[in-house]
Amino acid sequence: MKPLPGTAYHVTAADRGRTLAAFLRGRLEGASWSRAQQLVRSRHVLVHGNVCTDAARRLKEGEVVKVLQVAATAPPDAGQVRIVHLDDDVVVVDKPTGVTTTRHHEELAWPARRRQLQPTLEELVPEAITRHLAARQPPARRAGRRRVPPVRPVHRIDRETSGLVVFARNVPASRILAEQFRLHVTQRRYLSLVVGRVAARTIRSRLVRDRGDGRRGSGTGADGKEAVTHVSPVEHFGDDYTLVECRLETGRTHQIRIHLSEAGHPVCGERVYVATRRDAARDDSRAPRVMLHAAELGFVHPVTGATLHFESPLPADMRRVLEALRRVSRG
């Protein structure tokens, strides 16, 4: 039995609490237990857009399980994490796609062996710092390099999102940086390829954890947290696609993806927050992942008080999709 390419299954209320292997066995006709487990172990299964290698994972209502025809690529390692800025108090890195920023709460109790199957950016950064420092030393001194202490997350970006992330390297810096993000005084600019022709606009709503279908979204009334996204077009590809710049006035979970989808312009490659409006255009971009990149990050250094500003160029996978769309739009 071979799953169809990109086959997706929604977890219903009746499926809540079932293991991933049991869920797949019930959905894939003729699948044995060993076949279902093998699909998971060999990186052929996504849960809510993330590769899952744990056949015993308990599913939640509203999650989307996707079976891939071709195995997903292995997660990035420390060598793919670029150090943009490093000092005694903070480290700014350029995050590759395919790795979560921090470990989810339910994963904290996992044994080390299981964590190593899919490390987080937080866990990779100390090794990336070690490599960065070693590369600056004479070869004779590299053998005695010291272990770098763990870093402290102060914000996060989604697994498939690439771009700039800052970590604190000590407790005082962590507290000050976290307060900057809480007060929304940092500067963050994202670049995203979206479906349809987009004009400049500001999107305001109150985001709730459950909009009624088990997913995050905009609520009504005073419920939820205020979310403000300023959207500007950067490049149009006919009426089919737009490269947009998004500046965050607030920083809610999945804010850009939700706002753009609800506006009828979902991010290309989006699998969770798909547009439900009848006039929403179809995504035929063949984007390999959510086309969202954290291109700019600015904050005040927690110790020196200096204003720091960093920019990250578009990654290769986004550039390839954009170039393909340019060729099509030029005819």
C-alpha positions in Angstrom: 0.0 0.0 0.0 1.4 3.4 -1.0 -0.2 6.7 0.2 -1.2 9.2 -2.5 1.2 12.2 -2.7 0.2 14.8 -0.2 -2.7 12.9 1.3 -4.0 14.8 4.3 -6.3 13.6 7.1 -8.0 15.8 9.7 -8.1 14.6 13.3 -11.8 14.6 14.4 -13.3 14.6 17.9 -13.6 10.8 17.6 -9.8 10.5 16.9 -8.7 12.6 19.8 -6.2 10.8 22.0 -5.4 8.0 19.5 -1.8 7.3 18.7 -0.5 8.4 15.3 0.1 4.8 14.3 -3.4 3.8 15.2 -4.8 6.8 13.3 -2.8 6.0 10.2 -3.8 2.3 10.3 -7.5 3.4 10.4 -7.1 5.8 7.5 -4.7 3.9 5.1 -6.6 1.0 3.5 -4.8 -2.3 4.2 -2.1 -0.8 6.3 -0.6 -3.1 9.0 0.8 -1.9 12.3 4.3 -2.3 11.1 3.6 -0.4 7.9 2.0 2.5 9.8 5.0 2.7 12.2 7.5 2.4 9.4 5.9 5.4 7.6 6.3 7.5 10.8 9.9 6.4 11.5 11.0 7.0 7.9 9.9 10.7 8.0 6.9 10.2 5.7 4.3 11.8 8.1 3.7 15.4 9.1 1.5 16.4 12.0 0.2 20.0 11.7 3.1 20.7 9.2 5.9 19.2 11.4 7.6 16.0 10.7 6.7 13.5 13.4 8.9 10.4 14.0 6.9 9.3 17.1 4.3 6.6 16.2 3.0 6.7 19.8 2.2 10.4 19.7 -1.3 11.2 21.0 -3.3 13.3 18.5 -5.4 16.3 19.2 -8.7 17.3 17.6 -8.1 19.7 14.7 -4.6 18.6 13.9 -3.8 17.7 10.3 -1.9 14.5 9.5 -0.2 14.5 6.1 1.4 11.4 4.5 4.2 12.2 2.1 5.1 10.1 -1.0 8.8 11.1 -0.5 10.5 11.2 2.9 11.0 14.7 4.4 14.6 15.8 4.6 16.5 15.4 7.8 16.3 18.3 10.3 19.1 20.9 10.1 22.2 20.6 12.3 24.3 23.1 14.1 26.4 23.7 11.0 23.4 25.2 9.2 22.8 27.7 12.0 24.6 31.0 11.0 25.8 33.2 13.8 24.9 36.8 12.9 26.0 38.5 16.1 27.6 37.2 19.3 28.7 38.8 22.6 28.7 37.8 26.2 25.0 38.6 26.6 23.1 37.9 23.4 23.4 35.8 20.2 21.5 36.5 17.0 21.3 33.6 14.6 19.9 33.0 11.1 17.5 30.1 11.6 17.1 27.6 8.7 13.7 26.2 7.9 12.7 22.8 9.3 13.6 23.3 13.0 11.4 24.5 15.8 12.8 27.4 17.9 12.1 25.8 21.3 10.8 22.5 22.6 7.1 22.2 23.2 6.1 21.8 26.9 5.0 18.2 26.4 8.3 17.3 24.9 10.4 18.4 27.9 10.1 15.0 29.5 11.4 13.2 26.5 14.7 11.2 26.9 17.8 12.6 25.3 17.8 10.0 22.6 14.4 10.9 21.4 15.1 14.6 21.5 18.2 14.1 19.3 16.0 12.8 16.5 14.7 16.3 15.9 16.6 18.9 17.9 15.4 22.5 18.4 17.1 25.7 17.5 17.6 26.4 21.2 19.5 23.1 21.5 21.6 23.7 18.3 22.7 27.2 19.1 25.4 26.4 21.8 27.1 24.0 19.3 26.8 26.7 16.6 28.5 29.1 19.0 31.2 26.6 19.8 31.9 26.1 16.1 31.9 29.9 15.5 34.4 30.5 18.2 36.6 27.6 17.2 36.8 28.9 13.6 38.3 32.1 14.9 41.1 30.3 16.8 44.4 29.0 15.6 44.1 25.2 14.7 46.4 24.3 17.6 44.0 25.7 20.2 40.7 24.3 18.8 41.1 20.9 20.6 40.7 22.4 24.0 37.5 24.4 23.4 35.1 24.8 26.3 31.5 23.8 26.4 29.1 26.7 25.7 26.3 27.0 28.3 22.7 26.7 27.1 21.0 29.8 25.7 17.7 31.3 26.8 14.9 31.9 24.3 13.0 35.2 24.5 10.9 34.9 21.3 10.3 32.3 18.6 9.4 31.8 15.0 7.6 28.9 13.4 9.3 25.7 12.4 9.0 26.3 8.6 9.8 30.0 9.0 13.4 31.0 8.3 15.3 34.1 9.5 16.5 36.0 12.5 16.1 34.9 16.1 17.8 36.3 19.2 18.7 34.3 22.3 19.9 35.6 25.7 23.1 34.1 27.2 22.4 34.9 30.8 19.4 35.5 33.2 19.6 39.4 33.3 19.7 39.7 29.5 16.9 37.2 29.2 14.6 39.3 31.4 15.3 42.6 29.7 15.0 41.1 26.2 11.8 39.3 27.1 10.3 42.6 28.4 11.1 44.3 25.1 9.2 41.6 23.2 6.4 41.8 25.7 6.0 45.5 25.2 6.3 45.2 21.4 9.2 47.7 21.2 11.4 45.4 19.0 11.5 45.9 15.2 10.5 42.9 13.2 10.0 42.7 9.4 9.0 39.6 7.5 9.0 38.8 3.8 6.3 36.4 2.6 5.0 35.1 -0.7 1.2 35.0 -0.7 -1.6 34.1 -3.1 -3.3 36.8 -5.0 -2.7 40.5 -5.7 -2.2 42.4 -2.4 -2.5 46.1 -1.8 -1.0 47.9 1.2 -3.1 47.6 4.3 -3.1 47.2 8.1 -4.8 44.1 9.5 -6.2 44.4 13.0 -8.0 41.7 14.9 -8.2 39.9 18.3 -6.6 36.4 18.0 -8.1 33.6 20.0 -6.7 30.1 20.6 -9.8 28.4 19.2 -11.9 30.2 16.6 -14.4 27.4 16.6 -12.7 24.7 14.6 -9.8 23.9 17.0 -7.4 26.4 15.3 -6.2 29.8 16.2 -7.9 32.7 14.5 -9.6 36.0 14.9 -12.4 36.2 17.4 -15.2 38.7 18.0 -15.8 41.0 20.9 -13.3 41.5 23.6 -12.0 37.9 23.5 -8.4 37.2 22.5 -5.3 39.4 22.2 -5.0 42.4 19.9 -2.9 41.7 16.8 -1.8 44.3 14.3 0.1 43.5 11.1 1.2 46.2 8.6 1.3 44.7 5.0 3.0 46.3 2.0 3.5 44.8 -1.5 7.1 44.4 -2.6 6.6 42.6 -6.0 3.5 41.5 -7.9 3.5 38.4 -10.1 0.5 39.3 -12.2 -2.7 38.9 -10.2 -1.7 35.5 -8.9 1.0 36.1 -6.3 2.6 38.9 -4.3 5.8 39.2 -2.4 4.8 41.2 0.7 6.5 42.9 3.6 4.9 42.4 7.0 5.8 44.6 9.9 4.6 43.4 13.3 3.1 45.9 15.8 2.3 42.9 18.0 3.8 39.4 18.0 1.1 36.8 18.5 1.5 33.1 17.6 1.0 32.5 13.9 -0.1 36.2 13.5 1.1 36.8 10.0 -0.2 33.4 8.7 -3.6 33.9 10.3 -4.1 37.5 9.2 -3.1 36.9 5.6 -5.2 33.8 5.3 -8.3 35.5 6.8 -7.7 38.4 4.3 -8.0 35.8 1.4 -4.2 35.8 0.7 -2.8 32.7 2.4 1.0 32.3 2.5 2.2 30.0 -0.2 2.8 26.5 1.1 0.4 27.0 3.9 -1.3 23.8 5.1 -3.0 24.9 8.4 -4.5 28.3 7.9 -5.9 27.8 4.4 -8.2 30.5 3.2 -11.9 29.7 3.5 -13.2 32.7 1.5 -14.9 31.8 -1.8 -12.9 34.5 -3.7 -9.5 33.3 -2.4 -7.2 32.3 -5.2 -5.7 28.8 -5.4 -2.0 28.2 -4.5 -0.3 26.5 -7.4 3.2 27.9 -6.5 4.6 24.5 -5.6 6.2 26.1 -2.6 8.1 23.4 -0.6 7.2 25.0 2.8 5.5 28.1 4.2 7.0 31.0 2.4 7.8 33.2 5.4 11.1 34.7 6.3 12.1 36.9 9.3 14.2 39.4 7.3 14.8 42.1 9.9 15.3 42.2 13.7 16.1 45.2 15.9 16.2 45.6 19.6 18.1 47.5 22.4 21.1 45.6 23.8 20.2 44.5 27.4 23.5 45.6 28.8 25.1 48.4 26.7 21.8 50.1 25.7 23.0 50.2 22.1 20.3 49.9 19.4 21.1 46.8 17.3 19.7 46.1 13.9 20.2 43.0 11.7 19.0 41.9 8.3 18.8 38.5 6.6 18.7 37.8 2.9 16.0 35.5 1.4 17.0 31.9 1.6 17.6 29.8 -1.5 14.3 27.9 -1.5 12.3 31.2 -1.5 14.5 32.7 -4.2 13.9 29.6 -6.4 10.1 29.9 -6.1 10.2 33.7 -6.8 12.4 33.2 -9.9 10.0 30.5 -11.2 7.1 32.9 -10.7 9.0 35.7 -12.5 9.6 33.5 -15.5 5.9 32.6 -15.7 4.7 36.2 -15.2 7.1 37.4 -18.0 5.5 34.9 -20.3 
